[in-house]
């Protein structure tokens, strides 16, 4: 539901963009994405997501 609201807000406001970092994590393989404690995203996953963000918004 929050993503729907965020996307609607972004669609209605030209200067707002939505980057689906939460969805990238949640829709990825748990063994690859999460540390053993299942509370923290692995560093390489966070770096990958940041790389995607930077290439989409700062290139």
PDBQT receptor file of N, H, CA, C and O in Angstrom, charges set to zero:
ATOM      1  N   UNK A   1       0.813  -1.181   0.000  1.00  0.00    +0.000 N 
ATOM      2  CA  UNK A   1       0.000   0.000   0.000  1.00  0.00    +0.000 C 
ATOM      3  C   UNK A   1       0.870   1.262   0.000  1.00  0.00    +0.000 C 
ATOM      4  O   UNK A   1       0.559   2.227  -0.698  1.00  0.00    +0.000 OA
ATOM      5  N   UNK A   2       1.944   1.259   0.770  1.00  0.00    +0.000 N 
ATOM      6  H   UNK A   2       2.196   0.475   1.338  1.00  0.00    +0.000 HD
ATOM      7  CA  UNK A   2       2.802   2.438   0.798  1.00  0.00    +0.000 C 
ATOM      8  C   UNK A   2       3.428   2.715  -0.561  1.00  0.00    +0.000 C 
ATOM      9  O   UNK A   2       3.578   3.870  -0.958  1.00  0.00    +0.000 OA
ATOM     10  N   UNK A   3       3.792   1.654  -1.271  1.00  0.00    +0.000 N 
ATOM     11  H   UNK A   3       3.670   0.716  -0.948  1.00  0.00    +0.000 HD
ATOM     12  CA  UNK A   3       4.377   1.876  -2.590  1.00  0.00    +0.000 C 
ATOM     13  C   UNK A   3       3.359   2.500  -3.522  1.00  0.00    +0.000 C 
ATOM     14  O   UNK A   3       3.700   3.382  -4.309  1.00  0.00    +0.000 OA
ATOM     15  N   UNK A   4       2.119   2.056  -3.446  1.00  0.00    +0.000 N 
ATOM     16  H   UNK A   4       1.842   1.339  -2.806  1.00  0.00    +0.000 HD
ATOM     17  CA  UNK A   4       1.071   2.624  -4.285  1.00  0.00    +0.000 C 
ATOM     18  C   UNK A   4       0.925   4.115  -4.021  1.00  0.00    +0.000 C 
ATOM     19  O   UNK A   4       0.846   4.913  -4.955  1.00  0.00    +0.000 OA
ATOM     20  N   UNK A   5       0.890   4.483  -2.765  1.00  0.00    +0.000 N 
ATOM     21  H   UNK A   5       0.955   3.834  -2.006  1.00  0.00    +0.000 HD
ATOM     22  CA  UNK A   5       0.771   5.899  -2.402  1.00  0.00    +0.000 C 
ATOM     23  C   UNK A   5       1.991   6.673  -2.896  1.00  0.00    +0.000 C 
ATOM     24  O   UNK A   5       1.855   7.766  -3.446  1.00  0.00    +0.000 OA
ATOM     25  N   UNK A   6       3.171   6.113  -2.702  1.00  0.00    +0.000 N 
ATOM     26  H   UNK A   6       3.282   5.226  -2.255  1.00  0.00    +0.000 HD
ATOM     27  CA  UNK A   6       4.397   6.787  -3.141  1.00  0.00    +0.000 C 
ATOM     28  C   UNK A   6       4.411   6.967  -4.653  1.00  0.00    +0.000 C 
ATOM     29  O   UNK A   6       4.797   8.027  -5.147  1.00  0.00    +0.000 OA
ATOM     30  N   UNK A   7       3.999   5.953  -5.386  1.00  0.00    +0.000 N 
ATOM     31  H   UNK A   7       3.686   5.092  -4.985  1.00  0.00    +0.000 HD
ATOM     32  CA  UNK A   7       3.972   6.058  -6.844  1.00  0.00    +0.000 C 
ATOM     33  C   UNK A   7       2.933   7.076  -7.303  1.00  0.00    +0.000 C 
ATOM     34  O   UNK A   7       3.186   7.842  -8.233  1.00  0.00    +0.000 OA
ATOM     35  N   UNK A   8       1.776   7.091  -6.663  1.00  0.00    +0.000 N 
ATOM     36  H   UNK A   8       1.571   6.469  -5.908  1.00  0.00    +0.000 HD
ATOM     37  CA  UNK A   8       0.751   8.072  -7.019  1.00  0.00    +0.000 C 
ATOM     38  C   UNK A   8       1.245   9.491  -6.739  1.00  0.00    +0.000 C 
ATOM     39  O   UNK A   8       1.025  10.403  -7.535  1.00  0.00    +0.000 OA
ATOM     40  N   UNK A   9       1.909   9.664  -5.609  1.00  0.00    +0.000 N 
ATOM     41  H   UNK A   9       2.087   8.922  -4.962  1.00  0.00    +0.000 HD
ATOM     42  CA  UNK A   9       2.444  10.982  -5.270  1.00  0.00    +0.000 C 
ATOM     43  C   UNK A   9       3.500  11.397  -6.299  1.00  0.00    +0.000 C 
ATOM     44  O   UNK A   9       3.499  12.535  -6.770  1.00  0.00    +0.000 OA
ATOM     45  N   UNK A  10       4.382  10.487  -6.639  1.00  0.00    +0.000 N 
ATOM     46  H   UNK A  10       4.382   9.563  -6.257  1.00  0.00    +0.000 HD
ATOM     47  CA  UNK A  10       5.424  10.789  -7.618  1.00  0.00    +0.000 C 
ATOM     48  C   UNK A  10       4.821  11.114  -8.982  1.00  0.00    +0.000 C 
ATOM     49  O   UNK A  10       5.299  12.015  -9.670  1.00  0.00    +0.000 OA
ATOM     50  N   UNK A  11       3.787  10.395  -9.373  1.00  0.00    +0.000 N 
ATOM     51  H   UNK A  11       3.399   9.662  -8.814  1.00  0.00    +0.000 HD
ATOM     52  CA  UNK A  11       3.146  10.648 -10.667  1.00  0.00    +0.000 C 
ATOM     53  C   UNK A  11       2.471  12.019 -10.697  1.00  0.00    +0.000 C 
ATOM     54  O   UNK A  11       2.390  12.656 -11.748  1.00  0.00    +0.000 OA
ATOM     55  N   UNK A  12       1.997  12.459  -9.556  1.00  0.00    +0.000 N 
ATOM     56  H   UNK A  12       2.063  11.942  -8.702  1.00  0.00    +0.000 HD
ATOM     57  CA  UNK A  12       1.281  13.735  -9.482  1.00  0.00    +0.000 C 
ATOM     58  C   UNK A  12       2.206  14.939  -9.308  1.00  0.00    +0.000 C 
ATOM     59  O   UNK A  12       1.773  16.079  -9.479  1.00  0.00    +0.000 OA
ATOM     60  N   UNK A  13       3.454  14.703  -8.977  1.00  0.00    +0.000 N 
ATOM     61  H   UNK A  13       3.806  13.777  -8.839  1.00  0.00    +0.000 HD
ATOM     62  CA  UNK A  13       4.399  15.790  -8.718  1.00  0.00    +0.000 C 
ATOM     63  C   UNK A  13       5.653  15.587  -9.561  1.00  0.00    +0.000 C 
ATOM     64  O   UNK A  13       6.400  14.627  -9.370  1.00  0.00    +0.000 OA
ATOM     65  N   UNK A  14       5.863  16.487 -10.476  1.00  0.00    +0.000 N 
ATOM     66  H   UNK A  14       5.256  17.266 -10.631  1.00  0.00    +0.000 HD
ATOM     67  CA  UNK A  14       6.953  16.356 -11.443  1.00  0.00    +0.000 C 
ATOM     68  C   UNK A  14       8.334  16.244 -10.797  1.00  0.00    +0.000 C 
ATOM     69  O   UNK A  14       9.216  15.579 -11.342  1.00  0.00    +0.000 OA
ATOM     70  N   UNK A  15       8.531  16.874  -9.660  1.00  0.00    +0.000 N 
ATOM     71  H   UNK A  15       7.815  17.413  -9.217  1.00  0.00    +0.000 HD
ATOM     72  CA  UNK A  15       9.854  16.878  -9.032  1.00  0.00    +0.000 C 
ATOM     73  C   UNK A  15      10.042  15.764  -7.998  1.00  0.00    +0.000 C 
ATOM     74  O   UNK A  15      11.010  15.787  -7.238  1.00  0.00    +0.000 OA
ATOM     75  N   UNK A  16       9.126  14.791  -7.962  1.00  0.00    +0.000 N 
ATOM     76  H   UNK A  16       8.339  14.773  -8.580  1.00  0.00    +0.000 HD
ATOM     77  CA  UNK A  16       9.216  13.672  -7.022  1.00  0.00    +0.000 C 
ATOM     78  C   UNK A  16       9.433  12.387  -7.804  1.00  0.00    +0.000 C 
ATOM     79  O   UNK A  16       8.758  12.139  -8.803  1.00  0.00    +0.000 OA
ATOM     80  N   UNK A  17      10.369  11.577  -7.352  1.00  0.00    +0.000 N 
ATOM     81  H   UNK A  17      10.918  11.778  -6.541  1.00  0.00    +0.000 HD
ATOM     82  CA  UNK A  17      10.654  10.290  -7.980  1.00  0.00    +0.000 C 
ATOM     83  C   UNK A  17      10.624   9.208  -6.913  1.00  0.00    +0.000 C 
ATOM     84  O   UNK A  17      10.906   9.468  -5.743  1.00  0.00    +0.000 OA
ATOM     85  N   UNK A  18      10.280   7.999  -7.320  1.00  0.00    +0.000 N 
ATOM     86  H   UNK A  18      10.051   7.788  -8.270  1.00  0.00    +0.000 HD
ATOM     87  CA  UNK A  18      10.254   6.879  -6.383  1.00  0.00    +0.000 C 
ATOM     88  C   UNK A  18      11.286   5.855  -6.818  1.00  0.00    +0.000 C 
ATOM     89  O   UNK A  18      11.271   5.396  -7.960  1.00  0.00    +0.000 OA
ATOM     90  N   UNK A  19      12.177   5.499  -5.915  1.00  0.00    +0.000 N 
ATOM     91  H   UNK A  19      12.189   5.872  -4.987  1.00  0.00    +0.000 HD
ATOM     92  CA  UNK A  19      13.166   4.466  -6.180  1.00  0.00    +0.000 C 
ATOM     93  C   UNK A  19      12.832   3.263  -5.301  1.00  0.00    +0.000 C 
ATOM     94  O   UNK A  19      12.781   3.398  -4.078  1.00  0.00    +0.000 OA
ATOM     95  N   UNK A  20      12.604   2.098  -5.891  1.00  0.00    +0.000 N 
ATOM     96  H   UNK A  20      12.645   1.989  -6.884  1.00  0.00    +0.000 HD
ATOM     97  CA  UNK A  20      12.082   0.939  -5.148  1.00  0.00    +0.000 C 
ATOM     98  C   UNK A  20      13.139   0.115  -4.405  1.00  0.00    +0.000 C 
ATOM     99  O   UNK A  20      13.212  -1.100  -4.591  1.00  0.00    +0.000 OA
ATOM    100  N   UNK A  21      13.939   0.747  -3.584  1.00  0.00    +0.000 N 
ATOM    101  H   UNK A  21      13.880   1.733  -3.433  1.00  0.00    +0.000 HD
ATOM    102  CA  UNK A  21      14.983   0.009  -2.859  1.00  0.00    +0.000 C 
ATOM    103  C   UNK A  21      14.388  -1.049  -1.930  1.00  0.00    +0.000 C 
ATOM    104  O   UNK A  21      14.923  -2.152  -1.817  1.00  0.00    +0.000 OA
ATOM    105  N   UNK A  22      13.304  -0.718  -1.279  1.00  0.00    +0.000 N 
ATOM    106  H   UNK A  22      12.870   0.178  -1.370  1.00  0.00    +0.000 HD
ATOM    107  CA  UNK A  22      12.650  -1.689  -0.384  1.00  0.00    +0.000 C 
ATOM    108  C   UNK A  22      12.217  -2.921  -1.169  1.00  0.00    +0.000 C 
ATOM    109  O   UNK A  22      12.442  -4.051  -0.735  1.00  0.00    +0.000 OA
ATOM    110  N   UNK A  23      11.600  -2.702  -2.314  1.00  0.00    +0.000 N 
ATOM    111  H   UNK A  23      11.417  -1.784  -2.666  1.00  0.00    +0.000 HD
ATOM    112  CA  UNK A  23      11.114  -3.814  -3.124  1.00  0.00    +0.000 C 
ATOM    113  C   UNK A  23      12.260  -4.647  -3.690  1.00  0.00    +0.000 C 
ATOM    114  O   UNK A  23      12.143  -5.866  -3.813  1.00  0.00    +0.000 OA
ATOM    115  N   UNK A  24      13.359  -3.996  -4.031  1.00  0.00    +0.000 N 
ATOM    116  H   UNK A  24      13.454  -3.006  -3.931  1.00  0.00    +0.000 HD
ATOM    117  CA  UNK A  24      14.526  -4.733  -4.524  1.00  0.00    +0.000 C 
ATOM    118  C   UNK A  24      14.983  -5.727  -3.462  1.00  0.00    +0.000 C 
ATOM    119  O   UNK A  24      15.267  -6.885  -3.768  1.00  0.00    +0.000 OA
ATOM    120  N   UNK A  25      15.053  -5.275  -2.225  1.00  0.00    +0.000 N 
ATOM    121  H   UNK A  25      14.822  -4.334  -1.976  1.00  0.00    +0.000 HD
ATOM    122  CA  UNK A  25      15.481  -6.149  -1.129  1.00  0.00    +0.000 C 
ATOM    123  C   UNK A  25      14.452  -7.243  -0.876  1.00  0.00    +0.000 C 
ATOM    124  O   UNK A  25      14.804  -8.420  -0.802  1.00  0.00    +0.000 OA
ATOM    125  N   UNK A  26      13.203  -6.870  -0.746  1.00  0.00    +0.000 N 
ATOM    126  H   UNK A  26      12.917  -5.914  -0.807  1.00  0.00    +0.000 HD
ATOM    127  CA  UNK A  26      12.164  -7.830  -0.385  1.00  0.00    +0.000 C 
ATOM    128  C   UNK A  26      11.930  -8.894  -1.457  1.00  0.00    +0.000 C 
ATOM    129  O   UNK A  26      11.523 -10.013  -1.144  1.00  0.00    +0.000 OA
ATOM    130  N   UNK A  27      12.184  -8.549  -2.711  1.00  0.00    +0.000 N 
ATOM    131  H   UNK A  27      12.515  -7.640  -2.965  1.00  0.00    +0.000 HD
ATOM    132  CA  UNK A  27      11.943  -9.495  -3.803  1.00  0.00    +0.000 C 
ATOM    133  C   UNK A  27      13.196 -10.255  -4.225  1.00  0.00    +0.000 C 
ATOM    134  O   UNK A  27      13.199 -10.928  -5.256  1.00  0.00    +0.000 OA
ATOM    135  N   UNK A  28      14.245 -10.150  -3.440  1.00  0.00    +0.000 N 
ATOM    136  H   UNK A  28      14.242  -9.603  -2.602  1.00  0.00    +0.000 HD
ATOM    137  CA  UNK A  28      15.490 -10.858  -3.731  1.00  0.00    +0.000 C 
ATOM    138  C   UNK A  28      15.589 -12.124  -2.887  1.00  0.00    +0.000 C 
ATOM    139  O   UNK A  28      14.888 -12.279  -1.887  1.00  0.00    +0.000 OA
ATOM    140  N   UNK A  29      16.461 -13.010  -3.304  1.00  0.00    +0.000 N 
ATOM    141  H   UNK A  29      17.030 -12.884  -4.116  1.00  0.00    +0.000 HD
ATOM    142  CA  UNK A  29      16.698 -14.259  -2.577  1.00  0.00    +0.000 C 
ATOM    143  C   UNK A  29      17.199 -13.963  -1.164  1.00  0.00    +0.000 C 
ATOM    144  O   UNK A  29      18.206 -13.276  -0.992  1.00  0.00    +0.000 OA
ATOM    145  N   UNK A  30      16.511 -14.470  -0.175  1.00  0.00    +0.000 N 
ATOM    146  H   UNK A  30      15.693 -15.028  -0.316  1.00  0.00    +0.000 HD
ATOM    147  CA  UNK A  30      16.841 -14.207   1.233  1.00  0.00    +0.000 C 
ATOM    148  C   UNK A  30      18.281 -14.577   1.559  1.00  0.00    +0.000 C 
ATOM    149  O   UNK A  30      18.960 -13.837   2.270  1.00  0.00    +0.000 OA
ATOM    150  N   UNK A  31      18.756 -15.701   1.054  1.00  0.00    +0.000 N 
ATOM    151  H   UNK A  31      18.205 -16.303   0.476  1.00  0.00    +0.000 HD
ATOM    152  CA  UNK A  31      20.115 -16.152   1.372  1.00  0.00    +0.000 C 
ATOM    153  C   UNK A  31      21.180 -15.230   0.800  1.00  0.00    +0.000 C 
ATOM    154  O   UNK A  31      22.269 -15.104   1.361  1.00  0.00    +0.000 OA
ATOM    155  N   UNK A  32      20.868 -14.591  -0.308  1.00  0.00    +0.000 N 
ATOM    156  H   UNK A  32      19.984 -14.693  -0.765  1.00  0.00    +0.000 HD
ATOM    157  CA  UNK A  32      21.818 -13.691  -0.952  1.00  0.00    +0.000 C 
ATOM    158  C   UNK A  32      21.744 -12.290  -0.351  1.00  0.00    +0.000 C 
ATOM    159  O   UNK A  32      22.754 -11.591  -0.274  1.00  0.00    +0.000 OA
ATOM    160  N   UNK A  33      20.565 -11.886   0.069  1.00  0.00    +0.000 N 
ATOM    161  H   UNK A  33      19.744 -12.454   0.006  1.00  0.00    +0.000 HD
ATOM    162  CA  UNK A  33      20.300 -10.502   0.454  1.00  0.00    +0.000 C 
ATOM    163  C   UNK A  33      20.598 -10.183   1.908  1.00  0.00    +0.000 C 
ATOM    164  O   UNK A  33      21.154  -9.129   2.214  1.00  0.00    +0.000 OA
ATOM    165  N   UNK A  34      20.230 -11.091   2.808  1.00  0.00    +0.000 N 
ATOM    166  H   UNK A  34      19.778 -11.948   2.559  1.00  0.00    +0.000 HD
ATOM    167  CA  UNK A  34      20.258 -10.790   4.238  1.00  0.00    +0.000 C 
ATOM    168  C   UNK A  34      21.453 -11.403   4.956  1.00  0.00    +0.000 C 
ATOM    169  O   UNK A  34      21.937 -12.474   4.590  1.00  0.00    +0.000 OA
ATOM    170  N   UNK A  35      21.917 -10.702   5.984  1.00  0.00    +0.000 N 
ATOM    171  H   UNK A  35      21.524  -9.831   6.281  1.00  0.00    +0.000 HD
ATOM    172  CA  UNK A  35      22.918 -11.256   6.892  1.00  0.00    +0.000 C 
ATOM    173  C   UNK A  35      22.272 -12.415   7.650  1.00  0.00    +0.000 C 
ATOM    174  O   UNK A  35      21.056 -12.597   7.582  1.00  0.00    +0.000 OA
ATOM    175  N   UNK A  36      23.068 -13.191   8.364  1.00  0.00    +0.000 N 
ATOM    176  H   UNK A  36      24.055 -13.043   8.420  1.00  0.00    +0.000 HD
ATOM    177  CA  UNK A  36      22.548 -14.349   9.099  1.00  0.00    +0.000 C 
ATOM    178  C   UNK A  36      21.482 -13.977  10.129  1.00  0.00    +0.000 C 
ATOM    179  O   UNK A  36      20.625 -14.798  10.455  1.00  0.00    +0.000 OA
ATOM    180  N   UNK A  37      21.527 -12.748  10.641  1.00  0.00    +0.000 N 
ATOM    181  H   UNK A  37      22.223 -12.081  10.376  1.00  0.00    +0.000 HD
ATOM    182  CA  UNK A  37      20.538 -12.330  11.640  1.00  0.00    +0.000 C 
ATOM    183  C   UNK A  37      19.180 -11.986  11.023  1.00  0.00    +0.000 C 
ATOM    184  O   UNK A  37      18.212 -11.750  11.746  1.00  0.00    +0.000 OA
ATOM    185  N   UNK A  38      19.107 -11.957   9.692  1.00  0.00    +0.000 N 
ATOM    186  H   UNK A  38      19.893 -12.149   9.105  1.00  0.00    +0.000 HD
ATOM    187  CA  UNK A  38      17.883 -11.621   8.948  1.00  0.00    +0.000 C 
ATOM    188  C   UNK A  38      17.325 -10.246   9.312  1.00  0.00    +0.000 C 
ATOM    189  O   UNK A  38      16.141  -9.977   9.108  1.00  0.00    +0.000 OA
ATOM    190  N   UNK A  39      18.172  -9.390   9.844  1.00  0.00    +0.000 N 
ATOM    191  H   UNK A  39      19.133  -9.609  10.010  1.00  0.00    +0.000 HD
ATOM    192  CA  UNK A  39      17.762  -8.020  10.178  1.00  0.00    +0.000 C 
ATOM    193  C   UNK A  39      18.524  -7.001   9.356  1.00  0.00    +0.000 C 
ATOM    194  O   UNK A  39      18.071  -5.871   9.175  1.00  0.00    +0.000 OA
ATOM    195  N   UNK A  40      19.671  -7.400   8.863  1.00  0.00    +0.000 N 
ATOM    196  H   UNK A  40      20.039  -8.318   9.010  1.00  0.00    +0.000 HD
ATOM    197  CA  UNK A  40      20.540  -6.472   8.153  1.00  0.00    +0.000 C 
ATOM    198  C   UNK A  40      20.784  -6.959   6.728  1.00  0.00    +0.000 C 
ATOM    199  O   UNK A  40      21.019  -8.143   6.485  1.00  0.00    +0.000 OA
ATOM    200  N   UNK A  41      20.722  -6.028   5.809  1.00  0.00    +0.000 N 
ATOM    201  H   UNK A  41      20.530  -5.066   6.006  1.00  0.00    +0.000 HD
ATOM    202  CA  UNK A  41      21.030  -6.326   4.410  1.00  0.00    +0.000 C 
ATOM    203  C   UNK A  41      22.548  -6.431   4.279  1.00  0.00    +0.000 C 
ATOM    204  O   UNK A  41      23.285  -5.647   4.877  1.00  0.00    +0.000 OA
ATOM    205  N   UNK A  42      23.000  -7.388   3.505  1.00  0.00    +0.000 N 
ATOM    206  H   UNK A  42      22.401  -8.025   3.019  1.00  0.00    +0.000 HD
ATOM    207  CA  UNK A  42      24.436  -7.561   3.288  1.00  0.00    +0.000 C 
ATOM    208  C   UNK A  42      25.013  -6.318   2.612  1.00  0.00    +0.000 C 
ATOM    209  O   UNK A  42      24.352  -5.659   1.809  1.00  0.00    +0.000 OA
ATOM    210  N   UNK A  43      26.244  -6.023   2.955  1.00  0.00    +0.000 N 
ATOM    211  H   UNK A  43      26.781  -6.558   3.607  1.00  0.00    +0.000 HD
ATOM    212  CA  UNK A  43      26.909  -4.839   2.424  1.00  0.00    +0.000 C 
ATOM    213  C   UNK A  43      26.947  -4.795   0.916  1.00  0.00    +0.000 C 
ATOM    214  O   UNK A  43      26.725  -3.740   0.320  1.00  0.00    +0.000 OA
ATOM    215  N   UNK A  44      27.226  -5.932   0.284  1.00  0.00    +0.000 N 
ATOM    216  H   UNK A  44      27.405  -6.788   0.769  1.00  0.00    +0.000 HD
ATOM    217  CA  UNK A  44      27.308  -5.938  -1.179  1.00  0.00    +0.000 C 
ATOM    218  C   UNK A  44      25.952  -5.664  -1.819  1.00  0.00    +0.000 C 
ATOM    219  O   UNK A  44      25.884  -5.092  -2.907  1.00  0.00    +0.000 OA
ATOM    220  N   UNK A  45      24.879  -6.065  -1.159  1.00  0.00    +0.000 N 
ATOM    221  H   UNK A  45      24.934  -6.529  -0.275  1.00  0.00    +0.000 HD
ATOM    222  CA  UNK A  45      23.532  -5.785  -1.667  1.00  0.00    +0.000 C 
ATOM    223  C   UNK A  45      23.240  -4.294  -1.543  1.00  0.00    +0.000 C 
ATOM    224  O   UNK A  45      22.717  -3.681  -2.474  1.00  0.00    +0.000 OA
ATOM    225  N   UNK A  46      23.576  -3.718  -0.407  1.00  0.00    +0.000 N 
ATOM    226  H   UNK A  46      24.001  -4.216   0.349  1.00  0.00    +0.000 HD
ATOM    227  CA  UNK A  46      23.380  -2.273  -0.214  1.00  0.00    +0.000 C 
ATOM    228  C   UNK A  46      24.189  -1.483  -1.236  1.00  0.00    +0.000 C 
ATOM    229  O   UNK A  46      23.698  -0.497  -1.787  1.00  0.00    +0.000 OA
ATOM    230  N   UNK A  47      25.420  -1.907  -1.490  1.00  0.00    +0.000 N 
ATOM    231  H   UNK A  47      25.818  -2.707  -1.042  1.00  0.00    +0.000 HD
ATOM    232  CA  UNK A  47      26.250  -1.222  -2.487  1.00  0.00    +0.000 C 
ATOM    233  C   UNK A  47      25.642  -1.343  -3.879  1.00  0.00    +0.000 C 
ATOM    234  O   UNK A  47      25.660  -0.384  -4.651  1.00  0.00    +0.000 OA
ATOM    235  N   UNK A  48      25.105  -2.512  -4.203  1.00  0.00    +0.000 N 
ATOM    236  H   UNK A  48      25.091  -3.291  -3.576  1.00  0.00    +0.000 HD
ATOM    237  CA  UNK A  48      24.468  -2.708  -5.506  1.00  0.00    +0.000 C 
ATOM    238  C   UNK A  48      23.250  -1.792  -5.660  1.00  0.00    +0.000 C 
ATOM    239  O   UNK A  48      23.067  -1.163  -6.702  1.00  0.00    +0.000 OA
ATOM    240  N   UNK A  49      22.426  -1.723  -4.624  1.00  0.00    +0.000 N 
ATOM    241  H   UNK A  49      22.574  -2.233  -3.777  1.00  0.00    +0.000 HD
ATOM    242  CA  UNK A  49      21.244  -0.862  -4.674  1.00  0.00    +0.000 C 
ATOM    243  C   UNK A  49      21.665   0.599  -4.818  1.00  0.00    +0.000 C 
ATOM    244  O   UNK A  49      21.065   1.342  -5.595  1.00  0.00    +0.000 OA
ATOM    245  N   UNK A  50      22.679   1.013  -4.082  1.00  0.00    +0.000 N 
ATOM    246  H   UNK A  50      23.166   0.410  -3.451  1.00  0.00    +0.000 HD
ATOM    247  CA  UNK A  50      23.162   2.391  -4.205  1.00  0.00    +0.000 C 
ATOM    248  C   UNK A  50      23.726   2.659  -5.591  1.00  0.00    +0.000 C 
ATOM    249  O   UNK A  50      23.564   3.757  -6.124  1.00  0.00    +0.000 OA
ATOM    250  N   UNK A  51      24.380   1.676  -6.176  1.00  0.00    +0.000 N 
ATOM    251  H   UNK A  51      24.511   0.785  -5.743  1.00  0.00    +0.000 HD
ATOM    252  CA  UNK A  51      24.889   1.819  -7.535  1.00  0.00    +0.000 C 
ATOM    253  C   UNK A  51      23.741   2.024  -8.523  1.00  0.00    +0.000 C 
ATOM    254  O   UNK A  51      23.823   2.869  -9.415  1.00  0.00    +0.000 OA
ATOM    255  N   UNK A  52      22.673   1.247  -8.357  1.00  0.00    +0.000 N 
ATOM    256  H   UNK A  52      22.606   0.560  -7.633  1.00  0.00    +0.000 HD
ATOM    257  CA  UNK A  52      21.491   1.427  -9.207  1.00  0.00    +0.000 C 
ATOM    258  C   UNK A  52      20.897   2.818  -9.030  1.00  0.00    +0.000 C 
ATOM    259  O   UNK A  52      20.551   3.486 -10.005  1.00  0.00    +0.000 OA
ATOM    260  N   UNK A  53      20.783   3.245  -7.784  1.00  0.00    +0.000 N 
ATOM    261  H   UNK A  53      21.064   2.703  -6.992  1.00  0.00    +0.000 HD
ATOM    262  CA  UNK A  53      20.237   4.566  -7.494  1.00  0.00    +0.000 C 
ATOM    263  C   UNK A  53      21.080   5.656  -8.153  1.00  0.00    +0.000 C 
ATOM    264  O   UNK A  53      20.555   6.532  -8.839  1.00  0.00    +0.000 OA
ATOM    265  N   UNK A  54      22.381   5.588  -7.937  1.00  0.00    +0.000 N 
ATOM    266  H   UNK A  54      22.808   4.876  -7.380  1.00  0.00    +0.000 HD
ATOM    267  CA  UNK A  54      23.272   6.605  -8.487  1.00  0.00    +0.000 C 
ATOM    268  C   UNK A  54      23.254   6.618 -10.006  1.00  0.00    +0.000 C 
ATOM    269  O   UNK A  54      23.266   7.689 -10.612  1.00  0.00    +0.000 OA
ATOM    270  N   UNK A  55      23.226   5.452 -10.629  1.00  0.00    +0.000 N 
ATOM    271  H   UNK A  55      23.216   4.581 -10.136  1.00  0.00    +0.000 HD
ATOM    272  CA  UNK A  55      23.210   5.414 -12.092  1.00  0.00    +0.000 C 
ATOM    273  C   UNK A  55      21.886   5.925 -12.656  1.00  0.00    +0.000 C 
ATOM    274  O   UNK A  55      21.846   6.438 -13.774  1.00  0.00    +0.000 OA
ATOM    275  N   UNK A  56      20.810   5.789 -11.894  1.00  0.00    +0.000 N 
ATOM    276  H   UNK A  56      20.843   5.373 -10.986  1.00  0.00    +0.000 HD
ATOM    277  CA  UNK A  56      19.513   6.282 -12.357  1.00  0.00    +0.000 C 
ATOM    278  C   UNK A  56      19.318   7.772 -12.128  1.00  0.00    +0.000 C 
ATOM    279  O   UNK A  56      18.630   8.431 -12.907  1.00  0.00    +0.000 OA
ATOM    280  N   UNK A  57      19.908   8.307 -11.081  1.00  0.00    +0.000 N 
ATOM    281  H   UNK A  57      20.467   7.772 -10.447  1.00  0.00    +0.000 HD
ATOM    282  CA  UNK A  57      19.617   9.687 -10.713  1.00  0.00    +0.000 C 
ATOM    283  C   UNK A  57      20.783  10.654 -10.825  1.00  0.00    +0.000 C 
ATOM    284  O   UNK A  57      20.574  11.867 -10.787  1.00  0.00    +0.000 OA
ATOM    285  N   UNK A  58      21.997  10.158 -10.960  1.00  0.00    +0.000 N 
ATOM    286  H   UNK A  58      22.167   9.173 -10.990  1.00  0.00    +0.000 HD
ATOM    287  CA  UNK A  58      23.139  11.065 -11.031  1.00  0.00    +0.000 C 
ATOM    288  C   UNK A  58      23.961  10.922 -12.301  1.00  0.00    +0.000 C 
ATOM    289  O   UNK A  58      25.020  11.538 -12.424  1.00  0.00    +0.000 OA
ATOM    290  N   UNK A  59      23.497  10.133 -13.231  1.00  0.00    +0.000 N 
ATOM    291  H   UNK A  59      22.637   9.633 -13.132  1.00  0.00    +0.000 HD
ATOM    292  CA  UNK A  59      24.246   9.978 -14.485  1.00  0.00    +0.000 C 
ATOM    293  C   UNK A  59      23.720  10.930 -15.528  1.00  0.00    +0.000 C 
ATOM    294  O   UNK A  59      24.221  10.952 -16.653  1.00  0.00    +0.000 OA
TER     295      UNK A  59
